[in-house]
Amino acid sequence: MSQQQLPDIGKTIKQLRSAKGLTLDQLATSSGVSKSMLSQIERNKTNPTVGTLWSLTEALNIDIGDLLGAAPKETQDKQNIQILKSHQTPEIQSADGLCTLRILGPLDLVSKVEWYELNIEKGGILDSEPHTNGTREHLTVLRGSVLISMGDEEKLLEAGDTARYDADVHHYIKNNEEWPAQAILIVHTP
């Protein structure tokens, strides 16, 4: 969304929660997102994963595309080939601001499979809490190199390398190099 301002997801969630008369506790309980995480999201202290956003939008009974600024369903192109222009592709950033995830997959598949273009600046780290049990990630490095850490194991991937690993444990992807790295990240939830 380079030419457009990123949607203020935290503010929108807080407004929707308030409009529905829900407390942080009530939304946390109905969404399965912890109260502390929800508070951080509403204050824009963290950038939620698409999975977290999915849980929140389901609990608020709204469409995730509406939250991310996508065109409403009734105005979308009804042709067989649907085009999403580069500037319309939703993006989220890591807490350190050095990692950008461009959401490439359709939002209606988010509970099953998500795919992203991942761009990591020098020193950037995409730190992830455990995802749903059985979730796996598939990371293909397109440019540069990244370090993947999962538990006690660390692996260095260079351009052209692909790693497949469990994502239901704490893990991170880090760029230790002097130049930006780019990868395709696929998250598969059973």
Legacy VTK file of the C-alpha trace (Angstrom):
# vtk DataFile Version 3.0
C-alpha trace
ASCII
DATASET POLYDATA
POINTS 190 float
0.000 0.000 0.000
2.841 2.304 -0.879
0.684 5.118 -2.251
-2.072 4.793 0.314
-1.902 5.119 4.061
-1.960 1.801 5.904
-5.269 1.119 7.642
-5.315 1.902 11.375
-6.320 -1.603 12.406
-6.006 -0.983 16.141
-8.262 2.057 16.080
-10.817 0.247 13.912
-10.940 -2.789 16.220
-11.342 -0.559 19.271
-14.178 1.382 17.595
-15.966 -1.815 16.534
-15.552 -3.349 20.002
-16.930 -0.193 21.629
-19.824 0.043 19.156
-20.825 -3.518 20.053
-20.557 -2.718 23.776
-17.805 -5.291 24.362
-15.078 -5.047 26.983
-11.508 -6.143 26.263
-12.205 -9.262 28.353
-15.335 -10.131 26.380
-13.652 -9.748 22.982
-10.600 -11.665 24.209
-12.824 -14.534 25.357
-14.918 -14.671 22.178
-11.925 -14.371 19.820
-9.371 -16.502 21.667
-6.882 -13.599 21.489
-5.360 -12.743 24.865
-6.462 -9.544 26.573
-2.885 -8.234 26.654
-2.411 -8.888 22.918
-5.756 -7.248 22.144
-4.775 -4.193 24.193
-1.451 -3.941 22.340
-3.229 -4.217 18.974
-5.734 -1.495 19.873
-2.897 0.815 20.979
-0.889 0.021 17.803
1.952 -1.393 19.917
2.074 -4.590 17.865
1.131 -5.722 14.387
-1.159 -8.757 14.542
-0.780 -11.772 12.296
-3.473 -12.409 9.733
-4.571 -15.382 11.841
-5.080 -13.094 14.839
-6.993 -10.605 12.685
-9.125 -13.455 11.379
-10.036 -14.490 14.937
-10.927 -10.913 15.858
-13.032 -10.292 12.760
-14.897 -13.557 13.284
-15.660 -12.548 16.889
-16.765 -9.067 15.750
-18.790 -10.566 12.876
-17.100 -8.451 10.203
-15.212 -9.302 7.010
-11.404 -9.256 7.329
-11.182 -7.428 3.999
-13.196 -4.556 5.460
-10.711 -4.282 8.316
-7.729 -4.223 5.932
-9.309 -1.729 3.564
-10.195 -4.122 0.723
-13.048 -3.256 -1.602
-16.439 -4.490 -0.337
-17.591 -7.739 -1.917
-20.433 -6.105 -3.817
-17.995 -3.745 -5.601
-15.381 -6.347 -6.498
-14.909 -7.336 -10.124
-17.229 -10.273 -10.932
-15.056 -11.491 -13.821
-13.125 -14.773 -13.736
-9.747 -13.028 -13.597
-9.573 -10.737 -10.602
-6.687 -8.298 -10.385
-5.383 -6.767 -7.192
-3.061 -3.888 -8.059
0.227 -3.617 -6.181
-0.884 -0.543 -4.221
-4.062 -2.405 -3.151
-2.181 -5.354 -1.619
-2.568 -5.203 2.177
0.639 -5.011 4.197
1.503 -5.560 7.820
4.764 -4.759 9.566
6.719 -6.421 12.333
6.961 -4.788 15.741
10.484 -3.511 14.930
9.238 -1.897 11.687
11.982 -3.616 9.667
9.875 -6.444 8.228
7.009 -5.974 5.809
4.572 -8.755 4.945
2.567 -8.152 1.776
-0.547 -10.343 2.024
-0.665 -12.177 -1.309
-3.205 -14.878 -0.500
-6.962 -14.358 -0.652
-8.392 -13.372 2.693
-11.089 -16.077 2.578
-8.377 -18.785 2.872
-6.686 -17.227 5.894
-7.750 -19.941 8.347
-6.154 -22.632 6.130
-3.301 -21.178 4.090
-1.692 -17.740 4.009
1.065 -16.545 1.727
3.153 -13.444 1.881
5.948 -11.576 0.215
8.346 -10.992 3.107
10.826 -8.110 2.947
13.319 -7.803 5.805
15.650 -4.846 6.168
19.133 -5.150 7.680
18.793 -6.297 11.302
15.051 -6.950 10.955
13.413 -9.833 12.768
9.992 -11.396 12.271
9.412 -12.887 15.726
6.419 -15.240 15.940
4.643 -16.770 18.880
3.441 -20.360 18.366
0.643 -20.685 15.821
-2.204 -23.222 16.008
-1.110 -26.798 16.735
0.122 -28.523 13.566
0.836 -25.302 11.648
3.833 -25.434 9.258
5.628 -22.651 7.459
7.372 -22.867 4.093
9.913 -20.119 3.412
11.690 -19.596 0.069
14.397 -16.927 -0.023
14.312 -14.880 -3.229
17.052 -12.352 -2.438
19.700 -12.084 0.281
19.827 -14.533 3.166
17.927 -15.082 6.404
18.422 -16.998 9.619
15.544 -19.184 10.815
15.382 -20.111 14.487
12.974 -22.648 15.960
13.572 -23.851 19.498
17.298 -24.673 19.807
17.785 -25.032 16.055
19.024 -22.307 13.694
19.493 -22.544 9.933
20.863 -20.049 7.419
19.026 -19.842 4.099
20.405 -18.132 1.019
18.712 -17.051 -2.191
16.971 -20.046 -3.785
16.813 -22.082 -0.553
13.511 -23.298 0.904
12.883 -24.291 4.518
9.844 -26.125 5.865
9.374 -26.118 9.621
6.887 -26.404 12.472
5.328 -23.066 13.356
3.405 -24.225 16.425
6.444 -23.310 18.552
8.165 -19.958 19.075
10.212 -19.132 15.959
11.720 -16.205 14.127
13.171 -15.162 10.787
16.045 -12.676 10.935
18.197 -10.765 8.459
21.781 -10.527 9.789
23.186 -9.246 6.499
24.049 -5.697 5.392
21.396 -5.655 2.640
17.637 -6.334 2.504
16.299 -9.876 2.097
13.151 -10.963 0.298
11.247 -14.245 0.584
7.924 -15.921 -0.007
6.368 -17.214 3.219
3.517 -19.730 3.199
1.727 -20.604 6.439
-0.335 -23.801 6.346
-2.776 -24.519 9.185
-4.373 -28.005 9.280
LINES 1 191
190 0 1 2 3 4 5 6 7 8 9 10 11 12 13 14 15 16 17 18 19 20 21 22 23 24 25 26 27 28 29 30 31 32 33 34 35 36 37 38 39 40 41 42 43 44 45 46 47 48 49 50 51 52 53 54 55 56 57 58 59 60 61 62 63 64 65 66 67 68 69 70 71 72 73 74 75 76 77 78 79 80 81 82 83 84 85 86 87 88 89 90 91 92 93 94 95 96 97 98 99 100 101 102 103 104 105 106 107 108 109 110 111 112 113 114 115 116 117 118 119 120 121 122 123 124 125 126 127 128 129 130 131 132 133 134 135 136 137 138 139 140 141 142 143 144 145 146 147 148 149 150 151 152 153 154 155 156 157 158 159 160 161 162 163 164 165 166 167 168 169 170 171 172 173 174 175 176 177 178 179 180 181 182 183 184 185 186 187 188 189
